[in-house]
Amino acid sequence: MTTSKLVVLDSYADPLHAEVVAQKLNAAGIHTYINGEIASGVDPSRADVKLEVAEEDAERARALLAAPPERDTGIQTEPDEPNTPEDLAATPTVADRSLRAALFGLLLLPVFVGMLFQLYSLWLATKVASRDEDESGFSWKVYLALAIDALGLVLGAIYIRAVVLWLMGRIGG
């Protein structure tokens, strides 16, 4: 708390206006004190509220209130957080891509493209497995991708065999 003398910065008829000005000054580091009373009755124009500041802060407070307010355009000019590019060669990223490729391959299973996704996923999983990193937070993704790849390749082989046998039956019969 300040031990210096308080001076009246301004008087306001509206206590809410005095509070808004006080908040602006408090945000700038100038401690304010609101004194006064609202006159009895329903007429707010009879309120007499005084905004007081420490004597040594009075000039700075007047200068701050005299300065025009900054215009807010509503357009964000700075990003919320820096946009760091993702390291596509990092092991966790490769593990994520391996799992995604395995899932896409399983979804596209009846099509030959699905098996290509499975093979791509296997290739990415071998890249992850060949690295000498101790971080195991992503290893479950690689194991899940391998399980999905195994299932997808087996189902794809069964599908291709069924199509080939069907075609051979149509040609031979």
C-alpha positions in Angstrom: 0.0 0.0 0.0 1.2 3.5 -0.8 2.1 5.8 2.0 2.1 9.0 -0.2 -0.6 11.5 -0.4 -3.6 10.7 -2.6 -4.8 13.3 -5.2 -8.2 13.3 -7.0 -7.5 12.4 -10.6 -11.1 13.0 -11.8 -14.7 12.9 -10.7 -17.4 10.7 -12.3 -21.1 10.8 -12.3 -21.2 7.1 -13.3 -19.5 4.7 -10.9 -19.1 2.1 -13.7 -17.1 4.6 -15.8 -14.9 5.3 -12.8 -14.3 1.5 -12.4 -13.4 1.1 -16.1 -10.8 4.0 -15.9 -9.5 2.5 -12.6 -9.0 -0.9 -14.3 -7.1 0.7 -17.2 -4.8 2.5 -14.8 -4.3 -0.6 -12.6 -3.3 -2.6 -15.7 -0.6 0.0 -16.3 0.7 -0.4 -12.8 -0.9 2.7 -11.3 -2.8 1.9 -8.1 -6.2 3.6 -7.9 -8.7 4.3 -5.2 -12.4 4.9 -5.9 -14.1 7.1 -3.2 -17.5 8.6 -3.2 -21.2 7.8 -2.9 -24.1 7.4 -5.1 -26.8 9.9 -4.1 -30.0 8.4 -2.7 -32.7 7.7 -5.2 -32.8 6.3 -8.7 -31.1 9.1 -10.6 -27.5 7.8 -11.4 -26.5 11.3 -12.7 -26.4 12.4 -9.1 -23.5 10.0 -8.3 -20.3 11.6 -7.2 -17.4 9.2 -7.5 -13.8 10.3 -7.2 -10.9 8.5 -8.7 -7.7 9.0 -6.6 -4.1 8.0 -7.3 -0.9 8.5 -5.4 0.6 12.0 -6.0 3.7 10.7 -7.7 1.6 8.7 -10.2 -0.8 11.5 -11.1 1.2 12.9 -14.1 1.7 9.4 -15.5 -2.0 8.6 -15.0 -3.1 11.8 -16.8 -0.8 11.1 -19.7 -2.1 7.5 -20.0 -5.7 8.7 -20.0 -5.0 11.5 -22.5 -3.3 9.1 -25.0 -5.7 7.9 -27.7 -6.7 4.2 -27.3 -5.1 1.6 -29.5 -7.3 0.7 -32.4 -8.4 -3.0 -32.3 -8.9 -4.3 -35.8 -9.8 -7.8 -34.6 -7.2 -9.2 -37.0 -4.6 -11.4 -35.4 -1.2 -10.3 -36.5 0.9 -12.8 -34.6 0.5 -16.5 -34.5 -0.7 -18.1 -31.2 2.4 -20.3 -31.1 5.4 -20.7 -33.3 4.8 -23.0 -36.3 7.7 -25.5 -36.1 7.9 -27.8 -39.1 7.5 -31.5 -38.3 10.6 -33.6 -38.6 9.4 -36.2 -41.1 12.5 -38.4 -40.4 11.9 -38.5 -36.7 11.2 -42.0 -35.3 7.8 -41.1 -33.8 6.6 -39.6 -37.1 7.7 -42.6 -39.1 5.9 -44.9 -36.6 2.7 -42.8 -37.0 3.0 -43.0 -40.8 3.5 -46.8 -40.6 0.3 -47.2 -38.5 -1.7 -44.9 -40.8 -0.5 -46.8 -43.9 -1.5 -50.1 -42.3 -5.0 -48.8 -41.5 -5.5 -47.4 -45.0 -4.3 -50.7 -46.4 -6.8 -52.6 -44.4 -9.6 -50.2 -45.5 -8.6 -50.6 -49.1 -8.2 -54.4 -48.8 -10.3 -55.6 -51.7 -8.3 -53.4 -54.1 -4.7 -54.2 -55.0 -3.8 -50.7 -53.7 -4.5 -51.9 -50.2 -1.7 -54.4 -50.4 0.6 -51.7 -51.6 -0.2 -49.7 -48.5 0.5 -52.8 -46.4 3.9 -53.2 -48.0 4.7 -49.5 -47.5 3.7 -49.8 -43.9 6.1 -52.8 -43.5 8.9 -50.8 -45.0 8.3 -47.9 -42.6 8.2 -50.4 -39.7 11.6 -51.8 -40.7 13.0 -48.3 -40.8 11.8 -47.8 -37.2 13.1 -51.1 -36.1 16.6 -50.5 -37.5 17.1 -47.3 -35.4 19.0 -47.4 -32.2 16.6 -45.2 -30.1 15.6 -46.1 -26.6 12.4 -44.1 -26.7 9.5 -46.7 -26.5 6.6 -44.3 -26.4 5.9 -45.1 -30.1 6.7 -48.8 -30.2 3.1 -49.8 -29.6 2.2 -48.1 -32.9 4.8 -50.1 -34.8 3.6 -53.4 -33.2 0.0 -52.6 -34.0 1.0 -51.6 -37.6 2.8 -55.0 -38.0 -0.3 -56.9 -36.7 -2.6 -55.0 -39.1 -0.1 -55.6 -42.0 0.0 -59.3 -41.3 -3.8 -59.5 -41.2 -4.1 -57.3 -44.3 -1.6 -59.3 -46.3 -3.1 -62.6 -45.4 -6.6 -61.4 -46.3 -5.3 -59.8 -49.5 -3.6 -63.1 -50.5 -6.8 -65.0 -49.9 -8.8 -62.5 -51.9 -6.3 -62.6 -54.8 -6.3 -66.5 -54.7 -10.2 -66.5 -54.8 -10.2 -64.1 -57.8 -7.6 -66.1 -59.7 -9.5 -69.4 -59.1 -12.7 -67.7 -60.2 -11.1 -66.4 -63.3 -9.5 -69.8 -64.1 -12.9 -71.5 -63.6 -14.5 -69.0 -66.1 -11.8 -69.5 -68.6 -11.6 -73.3 -68.4 -15.3 -74.0 -68.2 
